[in-house]
Each structure stands twice: as structure tokens, then as C-alpha cells.
Amino acid sequence: MDIKVEFPHLIFWELTKACNLKCAHCRACATEKPGPDELSTPEVLRIIDDIAGYCNPLLILSGGEPLLKPDIYDIIKYSSKKIRTLLATEGTMVTPEAAKKIKEAGIVKVSISLDGSNAQIHDNFRGRAGAFDLAIKGIENIIKAGLPVQINSAVTKRNMKDLPGIIKLVEKLGADAFHIFLLVPTGRGKEMIEDELTPEEYENVLSWLIEEKKKTKINIKATCAPHFNRILRQGKEMPVMPKLPPGMENLNKGCLGGIAVMFIGANADVLPCGYLPAKAGNLRKQKLKDIWENSPVFNELRNRKLLTGKCGVCEYVNVCGGCRARGLTNNGNYMSEEPYCSYQPKKLQGQNK
């Protein structure tokens, strides 16, 4: 199945590698100082013009820690006049003053990460004592400033059993969304292989999340878990493809890297997503339109017929497709099967009996 090329709906932009934390699972391998090849402010503004001239996505500014990027508020003001702009931060730098400036600059939503319902678990992930308390204050400051907050949690064996506690905390804080990110072992995350959930644990967590969605008004979503869509359909929660607004159809096709999502690195490299280091182009040298429409990497990812292993024969391929980043990390090929899916496609059932 070839997936129709549409405009990117979500663009994640790693503005800087600089960060004041040292998170165990950091896909960016963030450092204390910016990288030597990071984009200057004029280059950033030029790329914003390029994006706005081609499409109208949600633009998520991230890092590292984006608040460490020089001229960050000028960048936000410029971007928000042209594109709906969101901010992804680890929250420790979001003082009341910073929250006010974020709102005034034009950000429409902020995401902040909480990897535990208490300081012991969260600080263990984040590599800094006090990170939890600062993140909680950051969330409270953003809400007081009048902006919606999405709370993200990376899920591993370290905090899997704490997920119910995290949801309770999300509700208590007044956030409007809770997204879990199932660990993809890239960047420093490669050192957390022993903390990776087993395929069965992934299945259990995603099934549990479906039940939690029924109990709360908070928008709950699983990211880097395309088999979530398969589990929904197996449980007959979504027996058919739901009708989506025109131009949004690709947002329901599992792994979205190169299909509806793209990632811009601090050095302008373009990737399908931040976890999949398959370079599609560079915005210092190319236009976004050329990369998005003509990159061999993107066009390969859009052709589900090229998937190998059990993903290639799975009846849920069109709504899941497996995580391409895990395929690369575990099998050396981003078109290989999802290694953390326990489902056996109907075409293969009984073959090993």
C-alpha cells in the first residue's frame, strides 16, 4: 500500500542540543552547551518562512531544552505569527516570568514531561535532584498563565507500575492531556535496553491505557506505540477506520514518521522522527517541499508493501505498520518488523505449532 503524500501535519524541531538535565532516555544525547553546528537565529527564521510557505502544520519547538536557545522568545514570536506553534520543555526553567513570556510570545500549548508521580522516580530519569519539584512548578506556572498543558511520560520498567499514580497527578494538576511515550532505544536510551518493556508488557500497558481513556476527560494518547491502533480494533473499540477531516487521514496510520510527521535537527537535518536517524535531507541546503516530496527515505516509509517480517503480512499494517525506529535499532533496517509487538498475524498463525 502506497500512502498518499500530504503535507506534514506535525513538525518537531530540535532547536538546540543544550540542556540543563541529563536524562537517562534522551534521544538527543543533549549536552550542557549548544552543538557547534546549530542553526543561527536568522537561519531559524528563514526555515520558518520556508515551512509557512509550503504547509500549515503544528510546529513543536523542542530540544535539548528550547528555553536555552538564544533569542527563543523572538523565534516564538516570529513563528507564532505564521504557524500554530507549541513548546516542548522539561519544565525546570518555567518560572512565573518565563510562563508569562511564553504566553505573550504566542505559544498555544506547552508539553512538560513527568516520568513519575514522585521525585524519586522522576529525578532518577532526569539525572538531577529537584527536577520533579521544578517541573511541577513549571506546570502550575503555565496553567496560571492561561495555557493548556500536555504531560508526557516515557514508559520503561522503572515507572510502569507508577502509571496510575502519574495519571492521578495529571488530573490533580489540571493538565488537559496525558501522552505516554514507549521507550525507543536511541540516543542515551540505548543504555536502557534492560529497562525496555517486553512485548507482553507493552501489550498490557496499551490495553490498560485503553481502559483509562474511558474513565477520564483528559486526552490520553500513546506515542511510539503504533500497535495501539491494532489493540483498539481487536477490542472492537474502533472496528472501522474513523472518518477524519479532509487532509488528516494519515493521522490514523500508526507510525507517522515521514507520512504525517517530520523532525528537524538542531543542525537542520531532516528525519522522519527524532528517534529514527535516517537522514532525508538538510534545510540549510534544500527546501522543505523538495525533501518532503522527493526524499527516498520518506517515499520508502510511505510504501507499506516494502515492510518485511510479520509487519509485512499483518492484516493491521494499514493502521499500525510497526515502529520503524525500533526496526532500525533492533534489526538494522527501518523497514523490518516491529520487535516489541507480541501479535502474530493471521497469515503466520499456526506455522510454529
Phi, psi and chi 1 to 4 in degrees:
 res  aa     phi    psi   chi1   chi2   chi3   chi4
   1 MET       -  121.2  170.8 -169.4  171.7      -
   2 ASP   -87.2  129.3  -76.9  -46.6      -      -
   3 ILE   -90.6  129.8  -64.2  176.1      -      -
   4 LYS   -58.2  134.8 -177.9 -178.7  177.0 -178.8
   5 VAL   -75.6  120.8  177.2      -      -      -
   6 GLU  -122.9  178.8  -63.8  174.3   -6.8      -
   7 PHE   -68.7  151.4  -61.6  129.4      -      -
   8 PRO   -64.1  131.4   20.9  -30.5      -      -
   9 HIS   -91.6  -29.9  -62.8  -66.6      -      -
  10 LEU  -129.0  125.0  -62.0  171.6      -      -
  11 ILE  -120.7  118.4  -62.8  179.7      -      -
  12 PHE   -97.7  129.2  -65.8   86.4      -      -
  13 TRP  -124.7  112.8 -165.9  -18.4      -      -
  14 GLU   -80.8   94.6  173.2 -165.7   72.4      -
  15 LEU   -69.6  -29.3  -74.5  176.3      -      -
  16 THR  -155.0  153.3 -179.2      -      -      -
  17 LYS   -86.7  -11.7  -67.9  -81.7 -170.7 -177.1
  18 ALA   -68.1  139.7      -      -      -      -
  19 CYS  -156.4  149.7 -170.3      -      -      -
  20 ASN   -95.5    5.5   59.8  -29.3      -      -
  21 LEU  -119.2  172.1  -59.6 -178.7      -      -
  22 LYS  -135.6   76.2 -168.0  172.5 -177.4 -179.8
  23 CYS   -71.3  138.5  -57.9      -      -      -
  24 ALA   -62.8  -29.6      -      -      -      -
  25 HIS  -106.0   15.6   54.3  -59.7      -      -
  26 CYS   -63.4  118.1 -179.3      -      -      -
  27 ARG   -71.7  -22.7   54.6  129.3 -149.0  100.9
  28 ALA   -87.6   -9.3      -      -      -      -
  29 CYS    49.3   50.6  -66.8      -      -      -
  30 ALA   -59.0  152.3      -      -      -      -
  31 THR  -126.5  170.4   53.9      -      -      -
  32 GLU   -66.6  -33.5  -68.6 -175.9    9.9      -
  33 LYS  -115.8  157.3  -63.3 -178.8  179.4 -179.9
  34 PRO   -61.3  153.7  -20.3   31.9      -      -
  35 GLY   -70.1  156.6      -      -      -      -
  36 PRO   -69.0  -18.8   26.3  -35.0      -      -
  37 ASP  -111.7   21.6   57.3   -9.5      -      -
  38 GLU   -71.3  151.7  -69.7 -171.8    8.9      -
  39 LEU   -64.5  139.8  -67.6  161.3      -      -
  40 SER   -78.5  166.4   65.6      -      -      -
  41 THR   -58.6  -46.3  -61.7      -      -      -
  42 PRO   -58.3  -37.6  -27.0   36.5      -      -
  43 GLU   -66.9  -40.2  -72.8  178.8  -50.6      -
  44 VAL   -60.2  -45.8  169.3      -      -      -
  45 LEU   -65.1  -36.2  -58.6 -173.9      -      -
  46 ARG   -64.6  -40.6  179.4 -172.9   60.9   76.3
  47 ILE   -68.7  -35.8  -68.9  173.8      -      -
  48 ILE   -58.6  -43.5  -70.3  171.3      -      -
  49 ASP   -61.3  -40.5  -73.8  -21.7      -      -
  50 ASP   -62.6  -44.5 -174.4   17.7      -      -
  51 ILE   -62.6  -50.9  -64.9  170.7      -      -
  52 ALA   -63.3  -29.6      -      -      -      -
  53 GLY   -76.9  -15.3      -      -      -      -
  54 TYR  -107.7  -37.6  176.6   60.2      -      -
  55 CYS  -153.1  176.0   55.9      -      -      -
  56 ASN  -127.4   71.0 -175.1   29.7      -      -
  57 PRO   -88.8  178.7   36.9  -36.8      -      -
  58 LEU   -87.0  125.8  -68.0  179.3      -      -
  59 LEU  -107.1  118.3  178.8   63.2      -      -
  60 ILE  -106.0  113.9  -60.9   95.7      -      -
  61 LEU   -88.1  122.6  -56.7  179.0      -      -
  62 SER  -138.6 -164.4   68.6      -      -      -
  63 GLY  -150.0 -145.4      -      -      -      -
  64 GLY    30.9 -151.1      -      -      -      -
  65 GLU  -112.7  108.2  172.1   47.9   60.7      -
  66 PRO   -61.5  -25.2   21.9  -33.8      -      -
  67 LEU   -70.5   -9.1  -65.8 -179.8      -      -
  68 LEU   -89.4   -5.9  -72.1  172.2      -      -
  69 LYS   -72.5  125.1  178.1   71.1  174.2  176.2
  70 PRO   -55.5  139.9  -25.1   34.7      -      -
  71 ASP    65.8   24.6  -57.5  -35.7      -      -
  72 ILE   -58.2  -38.8 -179.0   60.5      -      -
  73 TYR   -73.2  -31.9  -64.1  108.2      -      -
  74 ASP   -66.5  -39.6  -68.5  -26.3      -      -
  75 ILE   -63.4  -44.7  -69.9  170.1      -      -
  76 ILE   -62.8  -45.1  -66.9  172.2      -      -
  77 LYS   -59.6  -42.8  -73.1  178.2 -178.0  177.1
  78 TYR   -66.1  -45.3 -169.1   85.8      -      -
  79 SER   -66.1  -44.6  175.7      -      -      -
  80 SER   -66.5  -19.2   63.0      -      -      -
  81 LYS   -76.2  -17.2  -68.6  177.5 -179.0  178.1
  82 LYS  -117.0  -30.3  -61.9  171.1  178.6  -77.4
  83 ILE  -140.4  144.2  -52.5  167.9      -      -
  84 ARG   -66.1  116.6 -167.8  176.3 -179.7 -147.0
  85 THR  -117.7  131.6  -53.6      -      -      -
  86 LEU  -116.2  162.0  -69.9   70.3      -      -
  87 LEU  -124.9  130.0 -177.7   71.6      -      -
  88 ALA  -112.5  114.0      -      -      -      -
  89 THR  -133.0  157.7  170.0      -      -      -
  90 GLU   -84.5   -4.1   30.8   84.9   -9.8      -
  91 GLY    90.5  -14.8      -      -      -      -
  92 THR   -70.4  -19.7   63.7      -      -      -
  93 MET  -101.6    5.2  -62.5  179.5   64.2      -
  94 VAL   -88.7   79.8 -175.8      -      -      -
  95 THR   -74.9  170.1   61.7      -      -      -
  96 PRO   -55.6  -39.3  -28.2   36.5      -      -
  97 GLU   -65.9  -43.0  -65.4   75.2   20.6      -
  98 ALA   -65.2  -40.7      -      -      -      -
  99 ALA   -60.2  -41.6      -      -      -      -
 100 LYS   -64.0  -42.3 -178.2  179.6  178.3 -178.2
 101 LYS   -67.7  -36.8  -68.5  173.8   71.2  174.2
 102 ILE   -61.6  -45.2  -70.6  167.8      -      -
 103 LYS   -64.6  -47.5  172.3   69.8 -179.7  -70.0
 104 GLU   -65.6  -28.5  -68.9  175.5  -14.2      -
 105 ALA   -74.5  -18.5      -      -      -      -
 106 GLY   116.7    3.8      -      -      -      -
 107 ILE   -61.8  138.1  -71.3  -67.7      -      -
 108 VAL  -100.5  -17.7  -63.1      -      -      -
 109 LYS  -160.8  149.2 -172.2  173.9 -173.5  177.2
 110 VAL  -125.4  135.5  177.2      -      -      -
 111 SER  -110.7  137.5   68.6      -      -      -
 112 ILE  -133.2  140.5  -65.7  178.3      -      -
 113 SER   -92.6  136.0  -64.4      -      -      -
 114 LEU  -131.1  116.3  -76.6  179.6      -      -
 115 ASP  -101.5   10.6  -62.6  -45.4      -      -
 116 GLY  -166.8  162.3      -      -      -      -
 117 SER   -89.0    2.5   64.3      -      -      -
 118 ASN  -147.5  167.7   57.8   62.2      -      -
 119 ALA   -64.8  -36.8      -      -      -      -
 120 GLN   -58.2  -48.1 -179.2  179.2    0.7      -
 121 ILE   -73.1  -48.9  -61.5  174.6      -      -
 122 HIS   -63.1  -47.5  179.6   82.6      -      -
 123 ASP   -64.8  -29.5  -68.2   -2.2      -      -
 124 ASN   -63.9  -39.1  176.0  -98.0      -      -
 125 PHE   -67.6  -42.3  -91.7   88.2      -      -
 126 ARG   -87.7  -10.6  -62.7  -72.5  156.5  174.6
 127 GLY    70.6   23.4      -      -      -      -
 128 ARG  -152.9  124.0  173.9 -178.5  168.2 -177.6
 129 ALA   -64.9  136.0      -      -      -      -
 130 GLY    92.1   -5.3      -      -      -      -
 131 ALA   -63.3  -37.6      -      -      -      -
 132 PHE   -62.6  -50.3  176.7   79.0      -      -
 133 ASP   -61.2  -39.5  -68.5  -22.9      -      -
 134 LEU   -68.4  -38.4  -71.1  171.9      -      -
 135 ALA   -65.5  -41.2      -      -      -      -
 136 ILE   -60.4  -45.1  -66.5  -66.6      -      -
 137 LYS   -63.4  -37.9  -69.6  178.8 -179.1  176.8
 138 GLY   -62.3  -42.8      -      -      -      -
 139 ILE   -61.7  -47.1  -67.7  167.0      -      -
 140 GLU   -61.7  -38.3  -67.0  172.1  -18.3      -
 141 ASN   -68.0  -38.6  -69.9  -26.0      -      -
 142 ILE   -64.9  -44.3  -72.1  -66.0      -      -
 143 ILE   -63.8  -41.2  -68.1  174.3      -      -
 144 LYS   -63.9  -29.9  -72.4  178.4 -177.8  177.3
 145 ALA   -76.0   -9.5      -      -      -      -
 146 GLY    95.3   20.6      -      -      -      -
 147 LEU  -111.5  145.3  -75.8  173.1      -      -
 148 PRO   -71.3  149.4   24.5  -32.1      -      -
 149 VAL  -123.8  133.6  172.6      -      -      -
 150 GLN  -107.4  129.4  170.3 -174.8  -50.6      -
 151 ILE  -103.5  128.0  -67.7  178.9      -      -
 152 ASN  -107.8  143.5  -60.8  -29.3      -      -
 153 SER  -134.3  125.6  -67.3      -      -      -
 154 ALA   -80.1  132.2      -      -      -      -
 155 VAL  -108.6  123.8 -179.8      -      -      -
 156 THR  -140.5 -176.2   71.6      -      -      -
 157 LYS   -61.9  -23.2  -69.6 -178.0 -175.4  -67.3
 158 ARG   -64.4  -32.8  -65.6 -172.1 -172.2 -173.6
 159 ASN  -131.6    8.4   64.5  -11.9      -      -
 160 MET   -55.6  -43.5  178.5  177.5   64.3      -
 161 LYS   -75.4  -10.8  -66.2 -178.6  179.2  179.3
 162 ASP   -92.0   -3.2 -170.8   44.1      -      -
 163 LEU   -55.7  -42.7  -75.6  172.1      -      -
 164 PRO   -59.5  -37.8  -26.2   36.6      -      -
 165 GLY   -66.3  -37.4      -      -      -      -
 166 ILE   -65.2  -42.9  -63.2  175.4      -      -
 167 ILE   -61.3  -42.2  -75.1 -172.6      -      -
 168 LYS   -60.4  -40.4  -71.1 -178.8 -179.0  178.3
 169 LEU   -67.1  -40.8 -179.9   56.9      -      -
 170 VAL   -58.2  -45.0  170.4      -      -      -
 171 GLU   -64.8  -42.3  -67.3  174.2  -31.6      -
 172 LYS   -62.8  -39.4  179.1 -179.2  177.3 -178.1
 173 LEU   -72.6  -22.9  -70.6  168.5      -      -
 174 GLY    91.0   19.3      -      -      -      -
 175 ALA   -69.3  156.0      -      -      -      -
 176 ASP  -103.1   -4.3   73.7  -33.0      -      -
 177 ALA  -150.5  148.8      -      -      -      -
 178 PHE  -135.7  117.0  174.7   58.3      -      -
 179 HIS  -118.2  128.5  -69.8 -165.2      -      -
 180 ILE   -96.8  140.9   65.6  168.9      -      -
 181 PHE  -115.6  110.0  -74.4   69.4      -      -
 182 LEU   -76.7  125.3  -63.7  175.8      -      -
 183 LEU   -49.8  129.5  178.4   68.5      -      -
 184 VAL  -109.7  119.2  179.6      -      -      -
 185 PRO   -74.8   72.5   27.5  -33.5      -      -
 186 THR  -124.3  164.9   57.4      -      -      -
 187 GLY    60.0 -137.8      -      -      -      -
 188 ARG   -69.3  -16.5  -78.2 -158.7  -71.5  -93.4
 189 GLY   -61.4  -19.4      -      -      -      -
 190 LYS   -62.2  -24.6  -70.5 -179.2  179.7  178.5
 191 GLU   -83.3    0.3  -59.3  172.4   11.1      -
 192 MET  -111.0   22.6  -62.8 -175.6   70.4      -
 193 ILE   -54.0  -39.5  -66.2  -65.6      -      -
 194 GLU   -68.0  -19.3  -66.9 -177.2   -3.1      -
 195 ASP   -91.8   -4.7  -68.4  -50.6      -      -
 196 GLU   -66.1  138.3 -175.3   98.4   32.7      -
 197 LEU   -67.0  149.7  -57.1 -172.5      -      -
 198 THR   -75.8  163.0   64.9      -      -      -
 199 PRO   -53.8  -38.8  -29.4   37.0      -      -
 200 GLU   -66.8  -39.3  -68.4   73.0   22.3      -
 201 GLU   -67.2  -38.0  -73.3  170.5  -26.7      -
 202 TYR   -58.0  -46.4  -89.3  111.8      -      -
 203 GLU   -59.9  -43.8 -163.2   88.5   -1.5      -
 204 ASN   -65.9  -42.5  -69.6  -22.3      -      -
 205 VAL   -63.9  -43.6  165.9      -      -      -
 206 LEU   -68.8  -37.9  -65.2  174.5      -      -
 207 SER   -65.4  -40.5  -63.4      -      -      -
 208 TRP   -62.2  -40.5  168.3   82.5      -      -
 209 LEU   -63.9  -36.7 -163.4   67.7      -      -
 210 ILE   -60.2  -41.0  -70.5  170.4      -      -
 211 GLU   -68.0  -37.6  -66.1  -55.8  -49.6      -
 212 GLU   -65.4  -32.9  -70.9  -59.0  -53.8      -
 213 LYS   -59.8  -28.3  -76.4  171.8   65.4   70.0
 214 LYS   -77.9  -16.4  -58.5  173.9 -175.7  177.4
 215 LYS  -101.4   -9.9  -57.4  175.4 -175.0  177.5
 216 THR  -134.2  154.7 -179.8      -      -      -
 217 LYS   -85.3  -10.2  -65.2 -179.7 -179.4  179.3
 218 ILE   -67.9  140.4  -65.4  172.3      -      -
 219 ASN   -73.1  111.4  178.0    3.9      -      -
 220 ILE  -108.8  135.2  -67.1 -179.2      -      -
 221 LYS  -147.3  148.3 -178.4 -177.9  176.7 -176.9
 222 ALA  -107.1  129.3      -      -      -      -
 223 THR  -114.7  148.9  -61.0      -      -      -
 224 CYS    59.3   35.3  -61.7      -      -      -
 225 ALA  -146.1   65.3      -      -      -      -
 226 PRO   -61.5  -24.1   20.3  -32.2      -      -
 227 HIS   -70.1   -5.7   30.7  -46.2      -      -
 228 PHE   -55.6  -39.6 -175.4   72.9      -      -
 229 ASN   -65.2  -36.3  -75.3  -20.0      -      -
 230 ARG   -67.9  -41.9 -176.7 -103.6  -54.9  161.1
 231 ILE   -64.5  -38.4  -64.3  171.4      -      -
 232 LEU   -57.5  -44.7  -80.5  171.6      -      -
 233 ARG   -74.0  -34.5  -76.1  157.1  179.3   79.4
 234 GLN   -62.7  -35.1  -77.4 -177.5  -66.9      -
 235 GLY   -85.1    3.3      -      -      -      -
 236 LYS    61.1   24.9  -62.9 -176.0  179.1  178.8
 237 GLU   -72.8  -32.6  -61.2  -67.8  -28.7      -
 238 MET  -137.3   77.2  -62.8  167.9   63.3      -
 239 PRO   -67.1  -21.1   23.9  -33.6      -      -
 240 VAL  -132.1  163.5  -64.3      -      -      -
 241 MET   -64.3  120.0  -71.8  -78.3  -77.3      -
 242 PRO   -66.6  147.0   24.8  -32.9      -      -
 243 LYS   -76.7  125.6 -173.8  172.7  179.2   58.5
 244 LEU  -112.5  159.2  -64.4  173.7      -      -
 245 PRO   -57.8  151.2  -22.8   33.3      -      -
 246 PRO   -52.3  135.2  -26.3   35.1      -      -
 247 GLY    87.1   -6.3      -      -      -      -
 248 MET  -111.6    6.7  -57.7  -69.4  -79.3      -
 249 GLU   -59.3  -33.7  -66.8   85.0   -4.1      -
 250 ASN   -74.9   -4.2  -79.7  -20.6      -      -
 251 LEU   -79.9    2.7  -66.5 -178.5      -      -
 252 ASN  -123.4   35.3 -163.5   48.8      -      -
 253 LYS  -120.5   35.4  -61.0 -167.7 -174.8  -50.4
 254 GLY    70.3 -127.6      -      -      -      -
 255 CYS   -62.8  122.0 -176.6      -      -      -
 256 LEU  -104.8    1.1  -61.8  174.5      -      -
 257 GLY   -58.8  121.5      -      -      -      -
 258 GLY    79.2   -3.4      -      -      -      -
 259 ILE  -107.4  -52.8  -64.5  170.5      -      -
 260 ALA  -130.8   -4.9      -      -      -      -
 261 VAL  -126.1  144.1  170.7      -      -      -
 262 MET  -143.7  163.8   63.4  173.6  -77.4      -
 263 PHE  -130.5  135.1  174.6   89.0      -      -
 264 ILE  -112.6  124.3  -55.6  171.8      -      -
 265 GLY   -80.2  168.0      -      -      -      -
 266 ALA   -62.3  -22.1      -      -      -      -
 267 ASN  -100.7   12.3   63.8   -8.9      -      -
 268 ALA    81.6    3.8      -      -      -      -
 269 ASP   -64.6  140.8  -82.6   -9.9      -      -
 270 VAL  -107.8  128.0  174.5      -      -      -
 271 LEU  -125.3  162.0  -50.1  176.5      -      -
 272 PRO   -62.3  -40.5  -21.3   32.8      -      -
 273 CYS  -156.1  171.0   80.6      -      -      -
 274 GLY   -67.9  -16.2      -      -      -      -
 275 TYR   -97.9   -8.0  -59.3  100.6      -      -
 276 LEU  -114.4   96.4  178.9   51.1      -      -
 277 PRO   -78.2   59.3   30.7  -34.9      -      -
 278 ALA  -113.4  100.5      -      -      -      -
 279 LYS   -67.7  126.8 -175.9  175.8  175.4 -179.9
 280 ALA  -101.9  -17.2      -      -      -      -
 281 GLY   165.3 -172.4      -      -      -      -
 282 ASN  -144.2  128.2 -175.6  -77.1      -      -
 283 LEU   -78.8   -3.2  -73.1  170.0      -      -
 284 ARG   -75.3  -27.1  -85.6 -168.7  168.1  119.0
 285 LYS  -112.2  -20.3  -54.2  171.4 -176.9  177.0
 286 GLN  -132.8  161.7  -61.4  163.9  -91.8      -
 287 LYS   -85.9  151.1  -68.4  -70.5 -172.5  179.1
 288 LEU   -58.5  -42.6  177.6   63.1      -      -
 289 LYS   -56.1  -44.1  174.5 -179.6  171.0   62.9
 290 ASP   -65.0  -44.6  175.7   46.7      -      -
 291 ILE   -65.3  -48.9  -63.3  173.0      -      -
 292 TRP   -63.2  -40.0 -177.4 -105.9      -      -
 293 GLU   -89.1  -25.0  -63.9 -178.8    5.7      -
 294 ASN  -120.2   -5.9  -59.1  -46.3      -      -
 295 SER   -62.1  128.1  163.1      -      -      -
 296 PRO   -58.8  -35.2  -26.1   36.0      -      -
 297 VAL   -62.9  -49.6  172.3      -      -      -
 298 PHE   -63.4  -43.0  -74.7  169.3      -      -
 299 ASN   -67.5  -31.1  -74.2  -36.5      -      -
 300 GLU   -68.9  -42.9 -170.7  171.8   22.3      -
 301 LEU   -63.3  -27.6  -71.4  167.3      -      -
 302 ARG   -80.1   -6.4  -68.0  165.2 -172.1  156.4
 303 ASN  -105.8   93.8 -172.7   -8.2      -      -
 304 ARG   -66.9  -15.2  -68.6  -82.2  165.3   88.7
 305 LYS   -67.7  -17.4  -67.1  178.7 -178.5  178.1
 306 LEU   -87.7   -5.6  -61.1  178.3      -      -
 307 LEU   -66.3  141.7  -68.4  175.0      -      -
 308 THR  -111.3  175.8   64.2      -      -      -
 309 GLY    65.4 -155.7      -      -      -      -
 310 LYS   -69.3  -24.4   65.4 -179.9 -176.1  179.6
 311 CYS   -61.2  -36.0  -77.0      -      -      -
 312 GLY   -67.6  -21.4      -      -      -      -
 313 VAL  -115.5    5.7  -62.3      -      -      -
 314 CYS   -75.9  137.6 -176.4      -      -      -
 315 GLU   -70.5  -12.7   62.1  -89.0   24.7      -
 316 TYR  -100.8   14.1  -67.9  102.3      -      -
 317 VAL   -58.3  -33.0   66.2      -      -      -
 318 ASN   -78.6  -13.5  -66.8  -25.7      -      -
 319 VAL  -115.9   -1.5  -64.9      -      -      -
 320 CYS  -129.9  -81.7  174.0      -      -      -
 321 GLY    85.6   -6.2      -      -      -      -
 322 GLY    71.5  163.3      -      -      -      -
 323 CYS   -83.8  117.3  174.3      -      -      -
 324 ARG   -70.4  -30.9  -59.5  -61.4   94.5 -129.4
 325 ALA   -67.8  -40.1      -      -      -      -
 326 ARG   -67.5  -34.4  -70.1 -164.9 -169.1   97.6
 327 GLY   -59.0  -43.4      -      -      -      -
 328 LEU   -67.9  -46.0  178.6   63.9      -      -
 329 THR   -64.3  -41.7  -61.5      -      -      -
 330 ASN   -91.1  -28.6  -70.5   71.1      -      -
 331 ASN  -121.3   -4.8  -54.2  -42.8      -      -
 332 GLY    78.1   10.0      -      -      -      -
 333 ASN  -146.5  119.0  175.9    6.7      -      -
 334 TYR   -73.2   -3.7   56.9   72.9      -      -
 335 MET  -102.6    8.4  -61.1  -56.5  -73.3      -
 336 SER   -84.8  172.4   64.8      -      -      -
 337 GLU   -66.4  151.6   69.7 -178.3   30.5      -
 338 GLU   -64.8  116.1  158.6   72.3   65.5      -
 339 PRO   -78.3  -12.6   27.8  -34.2      -      -
 340 TYR  -112.0   34.3  -68.5  101.9      -      -
 341 CYS  -116.5  126.2  174.7      -      -      -
 342 SER   -88.6   -5.6   61.9      -      -      -
 343 TYR   -73.9  137.5  179.9   70.2      -      -
 344 GLN  -105.3  114.4 -169.4   76.0  -15.5      -
 345 PRO   -55.7  152.3  -24.8   35.3      -      -
 346 LYS   -57.6  -34.8  -70.3 -178.4  179.1  178.5
 347 LYS   -66.2  -20.8  -72.1 -175.1  178.3 -179.3
 348 LEU  -106.8  -10.0  -58.5  179.5      -      -
 349 GLN   -62.4  133.1  -69.9  176.4   10.4      -
 350 GLY    89.9   -9.7      -      -      -      -
 351 GLN   -69.4  -28.6  -72.6 -170.0    8.2      -
 352 ASN   -98.4    7.7  -63.7  -36.6      -      -
 353 LYS   -81.5      -  -67.3 -176.6  179.5  179.5
